[in-house]
Amino acid sequence: MLAEPTMLLVHSPLLTSATWNALRPHLKAAGWRVAVPDLHPLIEAPSFHAAVCAAAAASVAPGTPTVIVGHSRAGPYLPGITDAIGTDRLDVVFLDARLPHPGQSWVGSLPPERATRLREIAVSNRLPTWDTWFPADSLDDLLPDPGQRRQVLHGLPELPWNVVSEVLPAPGLSWNSARHIYLQLSAAYQSTAQQAEECGYLVRRVDADHLAMVTQPTMVTELLLSALRA
């Protein structure tokens, strides 16, 4: 008897697992077991990458058909998670997410001006919470519903610089054999989606916003399941 298929939702280290709260019931209604590891307690680990991979793998029963979905800054951790799970029945979905950068750190993968900006805003070797990186009205536009905005922005972490400077390892065999999908939600990730397409990923695009799984969960569910059927 096959194990129940699992949708493993990995949030950005800059956000919290609350970013998946609106999407989870839609996926469950579609017949998926949904697993959402909480990355927040892991930020003080000696290796954030290793801790994330272990926590994600522990959320999935061995041999279970699994779809790994990573949002935003979770993208670079998806190869390691894929290899940690280690089954040959894997789909990996980048949801408006950064692509892997093996052999580089988060800050090392950025254009020089953006890397400089991160260093400038760091205080005592920590990044301030993500919501302080932008003008307040831009977050109001991104999350116009006050309840959704409070839920998404509550408890955001101040990431240690070790998370930003950790060099990520090269992917292994499970990553290379998985199917890779890229779902572009916002215009900011247009060039990233193009890079994914050039790498052979299956790419789907919608005109939405970076947090559409919060603001438009029905649409994101349909987009995700449609891409998996392709």
C-alpha positions, -999 to 999 in steps of 0.1 A, spaced: 0 0 0 15 34 -10 20 60 17 -2 91 15 14 117 -8 29 146 11 31 183 2 61 196 22 59 234 25 91 252 33 89 289 43 115 315 38 139 319 67 129 356 67 93 347 74 75 321 95 54 290 89 23 313 91 29 321 55 14 287 47 -17 289 69 -41 300 42 -29 274 17 -29 244 39 -67 237 40 -69 240 2 -42 214 -2 -57 191 24 -91 194 7 -74 183 -25 -63 151 -8 -27 159 3 -10 153 36 6 187 44 38 191 64 52 225 74 85 224 93 91 255 115 125 269 106 124 297 132 139 276 161 167 264 138 183 298 131 208 294 160 220 260 148 258 257 140 247 249 104 213 263 95 214 244 62 219 210 79 192 218 105 167 227 79 174 196 58 171 173 89 138 190 100 123 188 66 133 151 62 118 143 96 84 157 84 81 130 57 77 93 61 104 73 44 95 63 8 65 87 7 57 103 -27 66 139 -19 63 174 -34 86 199 -19 75 235 -22 99 263 -13 90 300 -12 113 329 -17 146 325 3 138 288 9 147 280 -27 184 276 -21 178 250 6 156 227 -16 185 207 -31 197 197 4 162 189 15 156 168 -16 188 148 -9 179 145 28 146 129 20 163 107 -5 133 91 -23 131 87 -61 95 100 -61 100 137 -57 88 169 -74 105 201 -63 86 234 -67 101 269 -65 73 293 -56 85 327 -64 118 315 -50 155 320 -54 173 294 -73 200 272 -57 236 286 -54 258 257 -44 293 267 -34 281 302 -25 266 318 5 233 338 5 252 371 6 279 358 -18 252 350 -44 239 386 -44 249 414 -67 275 436 -50 251 465 -42 226 442 -26 253 424 -6 265 458 6 230 467 16 226 436 38 259 444 55 248 480 61 215 470 78 229 442 100 231 451 137 253 431 160 257 404 134 220 400 129 196 411 101 166 432 113 132 416 107 122 415 71 92 439 75 117 467 83 135 464 50 107 482 31 85 513 34 55 506 55 31 514 27 46 488 4 37 461 29 2 475 31 0 471 -6 14 436 -5 -9 425 24 -39 448 23 -60 427 47 -50 438 83 -56 403 97 -34 387 71 -7 413 76 -6 408 114 -4 370 110 24 371 84 45 397 101 41 384 137 72 369 152 95 375 123 131 364 131 162 385 133 185 362 113 221 357 126 247 366 101 259 330 101 227 321 82 234 346 56 271 338 52 269 299 53 281 284 20 257 258 7 269 224 -5 266 209 -40 234 188 -46 235 150 -47 218 123 -68 182 127 -55 182 164 -65 195 155 -100 167 129 -105 138 150 -92 115 170 -114 120 208 -110 91 232 -114 92 270 -111 60 290 -104 64 328 -108 40 348 -88 54 383 -91 72 405 -116 102 407 -92 110 371 -100 107 373 -138 144 370 -144 147 341 -119 119 323 -137 137 329 -170 169 314 -155 149 284 -143 134 279 -178 169 280 -193 179 252 -167 151 230 -180 126 236 -152 89 234 -160 78 271 -156 44 286 -151 37 323 -146 8 342 -131 3 380 -126 -1 380 -88 21 390 -59 50 375 -39 27 364 -10 -1 351 -32 -3 319 -12 -16 342 16 -37 366 -5 -49 342 -32 -46 306 -18 -73 291 -42 -54 304 -72 -21 292 -59 -35 258 -52 -49 255 -87 -16 267 -102 4 242 -81 -17 212 -88 -20 221 -125 18 222 -128 22 189 -110 -2 173 -135 17 187 -165 
